[in-house]
Amino acid sequence: MKDYSGKRITVVCPVYNEEDNLRELAMRIRRTLDSHYGKNSWELILADDHSTDASWAVAQSLGQEDARIHPVLNPVRSGQTGGFATGFRHASGKIVVTMDADLQVLPEDIPLLVDEMDKGFDLVNAVRAKRQHDPAIKLASRIYNLLMKLFFESPVSDAASNFTAIHAEYLQELPLVANDHRYLIPILQNRGLKRISEVAVRHKERARGKSKYSLMKAVTGFPELLAVYVRIRKGVYRCP
């Protein structure tokens, strides 16, 4: 087991209507990170976006059961980007791992990203192998990745994975708006992040709950991509 006592890991999970997944998510993160890095190595931030189911109540219960689990509520309904922004503000770890709460990527694969970071990278992105998404969602991701390479010269092959390990220094006082979480890598590159790697991870079908992704997001997302491109060129995201 590696000594991570001085190198805390923060896992940030935006949450919206995931009441059926949260307990299993927390249990598997706890089991994985305890065994790999020790009980004092990590924290989990569950950033709830004003869920309409019992997600917030479940998150609060998990926080009462384990002091390393921190349920936080977005100040206003602000989508996945708001969840990331809220999580980043509350993170105390030197490495921040972002992941969805739907259990399609596996908590057991977090060490693949963290251990790759130990090789000297600023960011490690997960590539979802054998994706278990509907064809429409896969097509949306292909369009998105193509646009990311065209506009931002994206260095990663799966920019939409949302499963990423990042050195926390690049996330300090990061102004995120709209759907900026989709463009986090080029935004952080604009902040000076350079050393980027990718690792293959497993991908499973969603067992519970409803997906929030669709082909329309790739179509309607083009204007927001242009807006992010302009903001990056203007230096909006640069470190203060």
N, C-alpha and C positions, 0 to 999 in steps of 0.2 A: 504493500500500500504506500502510495506517495504521501508526503507530508504537505498538506494544503492548509495547515493551521494559520499561516500568514498569507494565504492566497485564496481568499474566499471567493466562491462561485455564486453568482446570483442568477437564478433561472427566472425569466420574466415570461408569464403566460397571460396574454389578453383573454378575457373571458366574456362570452355573451351566450346565454342560454345553453350552458354545458353542465347542468346539474347532475346528469347521469354519468358524467366522465370524471368529475373533479376528485372524488375519493380515490379512484383507481390511479389517476394521474399522480396525486400526491404520494400515495403509497409506493408507487414504482420509482418515482424520483428519490424518495427517501431511501429506499432499499438500495438503489444503484449508487447514489453518491456517498452514502454511509460506507458501503463496502469498498468503494474505489478510493475515496479521499478522506474519510473520517467524519465523525458526527459534527465536528466544529468547522467544517469546510464550506458550508453552503447555506443558502437561504432560497426560499421560493416566494415570489411575488405573484399573487393572483389579482390581476387588475380587471375588475368587473366594470362593464360598460352599461350599467343600469339594466341588467338582465330582467326579463319579464317572467322568468321561472324562478326556481328556488336556488339558483347559483350563488347569489350573495349570501344567503343563509348558510349554505354548505361551506362556502369559503370561510365565513366567520367561525363556524364550528371547527374546521380544520386548524384555524389559527389558535383557537383555544386549546386544542389538543397538542399542538406542537409549536413552540415559540419561534421555530425557524420558518414557519409559514406565515406570510403577511398578506392578509386580504386588504386590498385598497380599492376605493371606488373612484372612477373617473369623476372629476369635478362636474362635468356635463357630459351628456351622451356625445361621444366623439369617435366611435368606431374603433377599428383595430389600431389605427395610428394613435388614438388617445390612450389605448391600453399600453402601447409601447412607451409613449411619452411619460405616462404616470409611473410605469415600472422603472424607467431609467432614473426618474427623479428620486425614487425611494431605494435604489440599488446601492449596496455598500460593498459589493464584491469587486475584485480587480478584473475578473472575467465575467461578462454578462452573456448568458445564453438565452436567446429568444426562441420560443417554440409555441405552436398552437396547442390549445387544450383539448383537441378532439381525438388524441391518441392515434392519429394516422402515422405520425412519426413516433418513434419509440423512445421513452425515457432511458431505456437501457443503452441507447446509442450516444447519449450525451458525452461519455468519456472519449468517444472517437474524436469529437470536436475539441474537447479540452486538451487531450494529449497531443493533438496536432498543433495546438497553440504553443505548447512547450518547445516546439522546434523553432520558435522565433517569429511566428506570424502575428499580425495585428488583427486578422479576421479569418475565420474558417467557416466556409459555407457548406451546408449539407446538400448533396445531390441525391434526390430520391430515386432509388433504383426500382425498376418494375412498378411504376406508379399504379395505384389501384383507384384511379379516378375515372369518372365517366369520360367518353371521348370528347364531349364538348368542353369540359374543363381542361383536358390535355391540349386541345387545340388553342384554347385561350392562353395557356401557358407558353405554347410555341410562338404565338403572335407577340406576346409580352416579351419573351426573351429576344426575339428578333429586333423589336423596337429598342430594347435596352442596349443591344450591341450597336445598333445604328446611331442612336443619339448619344450614348454615354460610353461607347467602346467597353461595354461591360466585360470584366475579366472572368466571370463565372458562367457556368452552363445552366444553372437552375436558380435564377435570380428570384423566383417566386416561392422558394421553399419555406421562408420564414423560420428556418431552423439554422441558427447561426451563432457562433461564439465570437465575441468582440472584446477587445481591451476597453475597459470602462473609461479610460481617459478621453477617448474620442466621442463619448456620449454626454460629456458634461455640458450642461446648459444648452442642449441641442433643441433648437426651435423646430417643431414638427407641426404641420398643418394638413388639413384635408386627408389625402391618402398617402402621405409621405413615406409610410412604412414600406411601400412597394419599391421605393427608390433609395432605400437606406444605404446600400453599398456605394453608389455614386455620390450621395450626399456626404458620406464619411470620407471618401477619397478626396472630396473638395476640402475636407478638414485636415488633410495630410496623411491619412491612412494609406499605406502602400503595400505592405506585405500580406498577400491574400493567398489562401489555399482552399482546396475543396476536398471533401471526403464523401464516399458513398455511404448512404444509410438505407435502412429498410423502410418500406412504406406499406401500410396496411389499409384495408377498407375501413371506412367509418362504421363502427359497430352500433353506436347510439347517437341520437341527435341528428340534426339536419345541417347539411353543408351550406356555407354562406357564399360560395363561389359560383360563378356562372360565366358563360361565353360573353354575355353582354358587358361584363366588366372590362373585357379586353377592347371592346368597341367603344364604349363610353369613356374609357380611361385615357384615350389619346389626347384630349384637351388638357387633362391634368398632367400628363407626361410633358407636354410642351410648357406648361406652367412651371413645373419643377426644373426643367432645362433652363428656363429664363432665370429662375431664382438662384440656381447654381452659378450661372454666368455672372449674376450680380453680386455673388458672394454672401447671400443671405444666411447661409448655414455655417460660415466660417467661425472658428473659435473666437470668443470675445477677447 
